[in-house]
Amino acid sequence: MYKETYIDDIKERRNIKNEQLLNDILDVLSSQIGSLTNPTRLTNVINDRYLKESKNRIVDLVNKNTVDSYIGYIEDSFLINKAQRFDIKGNHYINSPYKYYYEDIGLRNAKLNFRQIDDGHIMENVIYNELVSRRYNVDVGIVENYDKNSEGKTIRVNYEVDFVVNKGAKKYYIQSAYQLNNDDKTNQEKQSLRHISDSFKKILIVKDNIKTRVDNDGILTMGLYHFLLNEDSLDE
């Protein structure tokens, strides 16, 4: 189904001659869901692979513009979605890098022959798809803060917020955490949310089936299944 419904359709509509490159791009995108990337990085990864596989033979390398075009074709086929980065304090978009998510995580797993099951990134992808299905605008957040390093010097640090979610006047900041094994892990996952100074709701979604609760910082923590099965869960 993956090949006949998607790959063959892309090839036919876009008159693509290099099916191998198309599949190589999909391999990399499939293995990097939830990771920051851009066409330049993807091009470097693919060319590095070609050089390693060439065993000193002459090999044709690909250029960034071709990879960029192919990614656009894949997006147009509804295989993947692109989430842009948004500077929360600066209130503006950052052009690059960005994240890609599969519209159907089962197709992503099939593309990798079910070999690379990264539960944390898969959960993040599932949350992204659910938010999009609820007709939210979904971006990847960045919040800047100044911290002290080990030498006591003040340094600028960018913290990532998994999702900045908007619909009309509603806005939510959402962090996805597959496991919270201890207090250090919990504090790490909540750190970016704590650095956001506005009054919009901040939410941590965890894999475990837990009772929804709010901590002293106003961060709402809920279980993944509760989020998925209750369309109004973000407004609790």
Buried (B, 14 or more C-beta within 10 A) or exposed (E): EBEEEBBEEBBEEBEBEEEEBBEBBBBBBBBBBBBBBBBEBBBEBBBEEBEEEEEEEEEEEBEBEBBBEBBEBBBEBEBBBEBBBBBBBEEEEBEEBBBBBBBBBEBBBBBBEEEBEBEEBBBBBBBBBBBBEBEBBBBBBBBEBEEEEEEEEEEEBEBBBBBBBBBEEEBBBBBBBBEBEEEEEBEEBBBBBBBBEEEBBBBBBBBEEBEBEBEEEEBBBBBBEBBBEEEEBBEE
